[in-house]
Amino acid sequence: MAKGQPPARDGRDDMAPEPEFVQLLTPEGERVEHPEYSVDFSDEEYRGLYRDLVVVRKLDTEATALQRQGELGLWASLLGQEAAQVGSGRALRTQDMAFPTYREHGVLYCRGIDPIMPLGLFRGVDQGAWDPIKHKFNMYTIVIGAQTLHAVGYAMGINLDGRIGGATPTAKRATAGGNGAGLDGDSGDEAVIAYFGDGASSQGDVNEAFIWAGVFHAPIVFFCQNNQYAISAPLERQTRVPLYQRAAGFGFPGVRVDGNDVLAAYAVTRTALDNARHGQGPTLVEAYTYRMGAHTTSDDPTRYRIASEVESWQAKDPILRVRRFLTNQGIADEAFFGEVDEQAAREAVHLRERVLSMPEPDPLSMFDNVYPNGSPLIDEERARHTEYLSSFAEGAHR
């Protein structure tokens, strides 16, 4: 049994030491055992997880660069949170439904969604163009914490439809993103996962979602990526107890996991989803991780945190620890790592090219898809906007 113990940030005497968390892979790349959680991956699946982590980080880095060059209006980086997202994303079964914030690019990738999709949103050419039902991945939510209520409502619907507890047909073995790491379910029952950050945990919507989920025994996993800051507000300015312990007050279990350990993130999420799927209700998972970069590209983290803190977390880098593990176990060699780096670079270049070639949207397209069967009000607004746009064309000929 191995667990980590992150220290309190500000060293105040009245701050209780942080409790231990579930860990299966140390920062040095050593596999450790835990009495409740485990993984049993093949060498190919371990290599697949590493590939996911590297590609997801490279695409995220490219998106940040695109924003800095004026090609995106904004970007919310996941730098440092790759293990929490890839681990939890690969733990999902095909039938499970995910409700993201605006930072779950790694989960989106694991669900098999084209990584160009969120960039269209942040470039302002669409409002998110993937099919939530097809991919079982809801649209990005900008309003902090609102997606947790949407997720609970969806999960309550699963209960009402009887799609939990073995009531649905057996599902075939499949993977969400195709790398082989992780959908080993034996049931077609469904579960829901809702992502949010430590800052969102202070929002009323999130606490209301906890109440509804607990009271109605909803099959949902609340996955909190505790990256230590709500923009510039550190964790100790938001809570006096570890976030996962809040679950007890709402009547369901909570667990803290090393959010920089992709294996532990997978194992804990898989167990929580299985419990939900089998009719055991909600779980709060707190992935204890760190946002290595800015909150978004409009943020300057040097104004509220010190360099030594960032450096201490860089030593716990989620990609480096998997690379060390693969090397120590003889599962991968330098040729493999080089091939993964080359693949990630190719995908990043391809992503950049596609972003730069995105067509400007037709202004009238904003009225499409507001209502499935149209609306007299939308028709009137479209007509007025058409007339407004036409006025510029008429003026150009005068």
Backbone torsions as a table, in degrees:
resi	resn	phi	psi	omega
1	MET	NA	123.4	-179.4
2	ALA	-133.2	130.9	179.0
3	LYS	-137.8	156.0	178.0
4	GLY	-102.5	165.0	179.7
5	GLN	-139.9	88.7	179.0
6	PRO	-68.7	139.4	-177.8
7	PRO	-78.5	158.7	172.0
8	ALA	-65.8	142.9	-170.9
9	ARG	-70.8	-46.2	-169.0
10	ASP	-93.9	-2.7	173.3
11	GLY	71.7	15.0	-179.3
12	ARG	-70.0	143.5	-177.4
13	ASP	-64.9	-28.3	-176.4
14	ASP	-84.1	-0.8	177.7
15	MET	-88.7	119.9	177.7
16	ALA	-67.4	146.3	178.6
17	PRO	-62.5	145.3	179.7
18	GLU	-65.0	140.3	179.0
19	PRO	-72.1	167.5	-179.8
20	GLU	-74.2	163.1	178.9
21	PHE	-131.3	166.4	179.5
22	VAL	-74.6	129.3	-179.6
23	GLN	-143.5	134.1	177.5
24	LEU	-117.3	-15.7	-179.0
25	LEU	-139.2	117.7	-177.2
26	THR	-76.2	164.8	176.2
27	PRO	-58.6	-23.0	178.3
28	GLU	-84.7	1.1	178.4
29	GLY	83.2	21.7	179.5
30	GLU	-95.8	131.0	175.9
31	ARG	-76.3	132.4	178.6
32	VAL	-128.7	157.1	-177.0
33	GLU	-98.1	152.8	175.8
34	HIS	-134.5	140.5	-174.5
35	PRO	-68.7	-19.7	-175.6
36	GLU	-113.4	-22.8	-173.2
37	TYR	-129.3	141.6	179.6
38	SER	-157.6	165.6	173.1
39	VAL	-132.1	154.4	179.4
40	ASP	-138.0	74.7	-176.8
41	PHE	-96.7	152.5	170.0
42	SER	-78.7	167.2	177.5
43	ASP	-59.2	-38.2	179.7
44	GLU	-63.2	-39.5	179.9
45	GLU	-69.6	-38.6	174.5
46	TYR	-60.2	-44.2	178.9
47	ARG	-65.0	-35.2	178.2
48	GLY	-64.2	-38.7	176.9
49	LEU	-63.8	-41.5	177.8
50	TYR	-61.9	-43.5	179.1
51	ARG	-60.1	-44.3	177.3
52	ASP	-55.3	-49.6	-176.6
53	LEU	-59.7	-45.5	-177.0
54	VAL	-67.8	-45.9	-178.8
55	VAL	-64.3	-43.6	-179.5
56	VAL	-61.6	-42.8	179.0
57	ARG	-65.2	-41.7	-178.1
58	LYS	-64.6	-42.3	178.0
59	LEU	-64.5	-38.6	178.1
60	ASP	-65.0	-42.1	178.2
61	THR	-62.7	-39.7	179.1
62	GLU	-65.6	-39.5	178.4
63	ALA	-64.0	-39.7	176.6
64	THR	-61.5	-43.0	178.5
65	ALA	-63.1	-40.6	178.9
66	LEU	-61.4	-39.6	178.8
67	GLN	-66.9	-42.6	-179.4
68	ARG	-62.1	-24.8	180.0
69	GLN	-94.3	8.2	175.1
70	GLY	84.9	11.7	-177.8
71	GLU	-91.2	-16.6	174.9
72	LEU	-125.9	147.5	178.3
73	GLY	-72.6	-31.8	-176.3
74	LEU	-163.4	157.9	172.5
75	TRP	-150.1	136.0	176.5
76	ALA	-106.4	105.0	-174.3
77	SER	-77.2	150.4	175.1
78	LEU	-105.3	11.8	-174.5
79	LEU	-51.1	120.5	-178.5
80	GLY	99.3	-16.3	-176.3
81	GLN	-108.3	15.2	-175.5
82	GLU	-61.6	-40.6	-176.7
83	ALA	-65.8	-41.9	179.1
84	ALA	-61.1	-40.3	-176.1
85	GLN	-78.8	-45.5	179.7
86	VAL	-68.0	-42.2	179.9
87	GLY	-61.1	-48.6	-179.9
88	SER	-71.3	-36.9	-179.3
89	GLY	-64.6	-38.6	179.2
90	ARG	-76.3	-16.4	177.4
91	ALA	-78.3	-16.3	179.6
92	LEU	-72.1	143.5	170.2
93	ARG	-91.2	164.8	-175.5
94	THR	-56.2	-35.1	-174.6
95	GLN	-83.1	-11.0	-178.4
96	ASP	-73.3	152.1	-178.7
97	MET	-113.0	133.2	-179.4
98	ALA	-112.9	140.2	176.1
99	PHE	-120.6	106.5	-175.2
100	PRO	-91.7	171.2	166.3
101	THR	-88.9	-130.0	176.2
102	TYR	-119.6	14.4	-175.1
103	ARG	-123.3	0.0	-172.8
104	GLU	-85.3	52.4	-179.9
105	HIS	-65.8	-31.8	178.9
106	GLY	-70.3	-39.6	177.1
107	VAL	-66.7	-42.9	176.9
108	LEU	-55.5	-44.4	178.9
109	TYR	-62.0	-42.0	-179.7
110	CYS	-68.6	-22.6	178.1
111	ARG	-84.7	4.0	176.2
112	GLY	79.6	19.1	179.5
113	ILE	-87.8	138.3	177.9
114	ASP	-55.9	123.6	-177.1
115	PRO	-64.6	-9.0	176.2
116	ILE	-70.5	-23.2	-171.6
117	MET	-57.4	-50.9	-179.7
118	PRO	-68.0	-22.6	179.7
119	LEU	-72.1	-30.6	173.5
120	GLY	-62.6	-37.4	177.5
121	LEU	-64.1	-49.1	-176.9
122	PHE	-77.2	-14.5	172.9
123	ARG	-85.4	-16.9	177.4
124	GLY	86.0	20.1	179.8
125	VAL	-98.1	-11.2	173.6
126	ASP	-157.4	-179.3	-179.3
127	GLN	-110.4	26.9	-174.7
128	GLY	97.8	116.8	-166.5
129	ALA	-112.2	7.3	179.8
130	TRP	-86.0	160.6	179.7
131	ASP	-90.1	109.8	-176.8
132	PRO	-61.6	-33.6	-178.1
133	ILE	-74.6	-43.6	-179.4
134	LYS	-60.9	-45.0	-175.1
135	HIS	-94.2	-5.6	-176.5
136	LYS	52.9	46.7	-179.4
137	PHE	-147.7	111.5	-174.6
138	ASN	-69.1	168.4	178.3
139	MET	-66.6	154.1	175.2
140	TYR	-58.6	143.0	179.9
141	THR	-117.4	119.3	-178.6
142	ILE	-85.1	-35.0	179.7
143	VAL	-67.3	119.7	-170.9
144	ILE	-61.5	118.5	174.1
145	GLY	86.1	-10.9	-175.3
146	ALA	-62.7	-31.5	-176.3
147	GLN	-65.5	-21.7	-179.7
148	THR	-67.5	-36.6	175.8
149	LEU	-69.1	-40.1	176.7
150	HIS	-60.4	-41.9	-178.1
151	ALA	-65.3	-41.9	-179.8
152	VAL	-65.7	-40.4	177.0
153	GLY	-60.4	-42.0	177.7
154	TYR	-63.3	-43.4	-179.7
155	ALA	-65.2	-38.3	176.0
156	MET	-61.9	-35.2	176.6
157	GLY	-64.9	-37.5	176.2
158	ILE	-60.6	-42.6	176.9
159	ASN	-59.3	-48.3	-177.1
160	LEU	-64.3	-31.5	179.5
161	ASP	-83.4	-3.7	178.1
162	GLY	70.4	30.2	-176.7
163	ARG	-98.0	38.6	175.6
164	ILE	-139.7	169.1	172.7
165	GLY	67.9	29.2	176.9
166	GLY	82.5	12.5	-178.0
167	ALA	-82.3	-13.5	-176.6
168	THR	-107.0	160.5	-176.6
169	PRO	-63.4	158.7	178.1
170	THR	-64.9	137.1	178.3
171	ALA	-97.9	149.0	176.6
172	LYS	-74.9	153.1	175.8
173	ARG	-64.3	130.4	-179.9
174	ALA	-155.2	167.6	176.4
175	THR	-122.0	150.2	-178.1
176	ALA	-70.6	-38.0	-175.9
177	GLY	-119.3	-3.0	171.2
178	GLY	92.8	10.3	-178.7
179	ASN	-95.7	0.1	177.4
180	GLY	87.9	-7.7	-176.2
181	ALA	-93.3	79.0	153.2
182	GLY	125.9	9.1	174.6
183	LEU	-105.8	90.6	-174.2
184	ASP	-108.7	36.3	-174.7
185	GLY	-77.6	159.5	179.1
186	ASP	-118.2	15.9	-174.3
187	SER	-144.0	151.3	175.0
188	GLY	-90.4	3.9	178.8
189	ASP	-61.4	153.2	-173.3
190	GLU	-110.2	156.7	172.1
191	ALA	-143.7	165.9	-177.9
192	VAL	-124.9	145.6	173.2
193	ILE	-127.8	134.2	179.9
194	ALA	-119.5	122.9	-179.7
195	TYR	-95.9	142.8	173.7
196	PHE	-162.8	170.0	-178.4
197	GLY	-106.6	176.0	179.7
198	ASP	-62.7	-33.4	177.2
199	GLY	-64.5	-41.7	-179.8
200	ALA	-65.2	-23.3	-179.7
201	SER	-63.4	-16.5	177.3
202	SER	-88.7	-4.7	-178.0
203	GLN	-80.8	147.1	178.0
204	GLY	-61.9	-37.7	-179.5
205	ASP	-57.3	-42.3	-177.7
206	VAL	-66.3	-43.6	179.9
207	ASN	-68.2	-34.7	174.2
208	GLU	-65.6	-38.3	177.8
209	ALA	-63.3	-39.0	176.1
210	PHE	-59.1	-44.0	-178.3
211	ILE	-61.9	-51.2	-177.9
212	TRP	-62.6	-42.6	-179.3
213	ALA	-63.3	-42.9	-179.3
214	GLY	-67.5	-45.9	-176.8
215	VAL	-66.4	-39.1	-176.5
216	PHE	-98.9	9.7	173.3
217	HIS	52.6	47.4	-174.0
218	ALA	-73.2	143.2	179.6
219	PRO	-81.1	74.9	-173.4
220	ILE	-136.1	147.7	171.5
221	VAL	-113.6	120.3	172.9
222	PHE	-87.9	114.0	-175.6
223	PHE	-109.1	102.1	-178.5
224	CYS	-95.2	115.9	173.1
225	GLN	-87.8	96.9	179.9
226	ASN	-81.6	92.9	-179.5
227	ASN	-95.7	16.6	169.4
228	GLN	83.9	-12.6	-177.9
229	TYR	-141.6	134.0	167.7
230	ALA	-94.9	89.0	-165.5
231	ILE	56.6	-101.4	-177.3
232	SER	-104.9	-4.5	-178.4
233	ALA	-86.7	117.2	-179.7
234	PRO	-70.6	163.8	-173.6
235	LEU	-57.3	-40.2	-175.9
236	GLU	-68.6	-9.5	174.2
237	ARG	-91.6	2.2	-179.5
238	GLN	-116.5	-26.6	-174.6
239	THR	-152.5	149.0	176.1
240	ARG	-103.7	-2.2	176.6
241	VAL	-131.4	156.1	175.4
242	PRO	-56.5	141.5	-172.5
243	LEU	-59.6	-38.3	-176.0
244	TYR	-65.0	-23.5	-179.7
245	GLN	-73.0	-14.9	178.0
246	ARG	-63.9	-26.7	-177.2
247	ALA	-57.4	-36.1	-177.0
248	ALA	-58.5	-35.3	179.9
249	GLY	-68.6	-16.8	179.7
250	PHE	-106.1	0.9	172.0
251	GLY	91.8	21.9	175.8
252	PHE	-144.2	163.7	-173.3
253	PRO	-77.0	156.4	174.2
254	GLY	-133.2	151.6	-179.9
255	VAL	-145.4	141.2	176.3
256	ARG	-104.9	133.6	-179.0
257	VAL	-124.9	149.6	173.1
258	ASP	-65.3	106.0	-175.9
259	GLY	-71.9	-8.3	176.0
260	ASN	-98.1	7.4	-179.9
261	ASP	-112.1	104.4	-175.2
262	VAL	-64.8	-32.2	-179.8
263	LEU	-69.9	-44.1	179.0
264	ALA	-66.9	-40.1	178.6
265	ALA	-60.6	-40.4	177.6
266	TYR	-64.2	-50.8	-174.0
267	ALA	-62.8	-45.1	-178.4
268	VAL	-67.1	-43.5	-179.9
269	THR	-65.9	-41.9	179.1
270	ARG	-58.7	-45.0	179.9
271	THR	-64.4	-43.5	-179.7
272	ALA	-64.0	-41.0	178.1
273	LEU	-65.7	-42.2	178.0
274	ASP	-61.9	-41.5	177.9
275	ASN	-61.1	-43.5	178.6
276	ALA	-63.1	-42.3	-177.8
277	ARG	-65.1	-30.1	-178.7
278	HIS	-91.7	11.9	173.6
279	GLY	87.5	19.2	-178.1
280	GLN	-97.1	8.0	172.9
281	GLY	83.1	-167.3	-172.1
282	PRO	-80.0	162.3	173.0
283	THR	-140.8	142.4	171.7
284	LEU	-102.7	119.9	175.5
285	VAL	-106.8	122.9	174.9
286	GLU	-103.9	110.2	177.2
287	ALA	-89.9	106.9	-175.1
288	TYR	-81.5	102.2	-174.0
289	THR	-136.3	-159.5	-176.0
290	TYR	-153.5	134.0	173.9
291	ARG	-83.7	104.3	-175.8
292	MET	-72.6	-25.7	-179.7
293	GLY	-105.7	-153.2	179.9
294	ALA	-82.3	159.1	176.3
295	HIS	-57.4	-51.8	166.9
296	THR	-141.2	177.8	-179.0
297	THR	-70.7	-3.7	174.3
298	SER	-94.2	3.8	-174.1
299	ASP	-107.7	148.7	174.9
300	ASP	-120.4	94.6	-175.0
301	PRO	-68.1	-15.7	179.5
302	THR	-68.6	-13.1	-179.9
303	ARG	-80.2	-15.2	-175.6
304	TYR	-136.6	3.6	174.3
305	ARG	-145.7	156.2	-173.1
306	ILE	-98.5	156.8	-174.6
307	ALA	-63.2	-35.7	-177.3
308	SER	-65.1	-31.3	177.4
309	GLU	-66.0	-44.2	178.5
310	VAL	-62.6	-42.4	-179.2
311	GLU	-63.2	-37.4	-179.7
312	SER	-65.3	-34.0	178.1
313	TRP	-79.8	-28.7	176.3
314	GLN	-62.6	-28.7	176.9
315	ALA	-68.2	-17.0	178.9
316	LYS	-103.2	20.0	-174.7
317	ASP	-47.9	128.7	-175.9
318	PRO	-66.7	-29.2	179.9
319	ILE	-78.9	-42.1	-177.9
320	LEU	-61.4	-39.3	-177.4
321	ARG	-68.1	-35.4	177.4
322	VAL	-69.6	-38.7	177.7
323	ARG	-61.7	-42.8	177.9
324	ARG	-62.3	-41.3	178.9
325	PHE	-62.5	-47.7	-179.5
326	LEU	-60.9	-39.1	179.5
327	THR	-69.5	-46.8	-178.0
328	ASN	-61.9	-34.4	-177.7
329	GLN	-89.7	-1.6	-178.5
330	GLY	68.4	25.0	-177.7
331	ILE	-85.1	-25.6	-179.2
332	ALA	-145.8	154.8	179.4
333	ASP	-124.3	-177.7	-176.5
334	GLU	-62.6	-31.9	178.3
335	ALA	-62.8	-40.8	178.1
336	PHE	-64.6	-47.5	-178.6
337	PHE	-60.9	-39.7	178.1
338	GLY	-64.8	-39.5	179.4
339	GLU	-65.2	-40.0	178.1
340	VAL	-64.3	-43.2	178.5
341	ASP	-61.1	-40.5	179.2
342	GLU	-66.4	-40.9	177.6
343	GLN	-61.7	-46.4	-179.4
344	ALA	-61.1	-41.1	179.5
345	ALA	-64.7	-41.5	178.8
346	ARG	-62.5	-44.1	-179.1
347	GLU	-65.8	-34.7	178.5
348	ALA	-67.6	-42.9	178.5
349	VAL	-63.3	-42.3	179.1
350	HIS	-63.4	-40.7	178.0
351	LEU	-61.3	-45.9	179.3
352	ARG	-59.0	-46.7	-178.7
353	GLU	-60.4	-40.2	-178.7
354	ARG	-71.1	-35.8	177.6
355	VAL	-64.4	-45.2	-177.3
356	LEU	-67.2	-22.0	-178.9
357	SER	-98.8	6.3	179.2
358	MET	-62.7	129.1	179.2
359	PRO	-73.4	150.7	174.5
360	GLU	-69.1	136.5	-177.9
361	PRO	-73.3	151.7	171.6
362	ASP	-67.9	124.3	-177.7
363	PRO	-54.0	-31.3	-178.0
364	LEU	-74.3	-12.9	-179.2
365	SER	-67.6	-15.4	179.2
366	MET	-63.7	-18.5	-179.1
367	PHE	-90.1	-10.1	-179.6
368	ASP	-75.3	148.4	171.2
369	ASN	64.7	17.2	175.8
370	VAL	-72.9	-46.0	174.9
371	TYR	-127.5	143.9	-175.9
372	PRO	-64.2	-29.6	-177.4
373	ASN	-118.1	22.5	179.1
374	GLY	78.0	179.4	-178.1
375	SER	-161.9	136.7	176.6
376	PRO	-57.3	-37.9	179.6
377	LEU	-65.8	-44.2	178.8
378	ILE	-63.8	-39.8	178.3
379	ASP	-60.6	-42.2	179.3
380	GLU	-65.4	-43.3	179.7
381	GLU	-65.1	-39.2	177.9
382	ARG	-62.5	-42.8	-179.6
383	ALA	-63.4	-42.4	179.4
384	ARG	-65.3	-40.6	-179.7
385	HIS	-69.8	-34.5	175.8
386	THR	-61.5	-43.5	177.6
387	GLU	-63.3	-40.2	179.5
388	TYR	-62.8	-45.7	179.7
389	LEU	-65.0	-37.4	-179.4
390	SER	-65.2	-29.1	-178.6
391	SER	-63.2	-31.1	178.1
392	PHE	-70.8	-39.8	179.1
393	ALA	-65.0	-40.1	179.1
394	GLU	-65.2	-39.3	-179.5
395	GLY	-66.5	-29.6	-178.8
396	ALA	-68.4	-19.3	-176.8
397	HIS	-96.5	-1.7	-177.6
398	ARG	-83.3	NA	NA
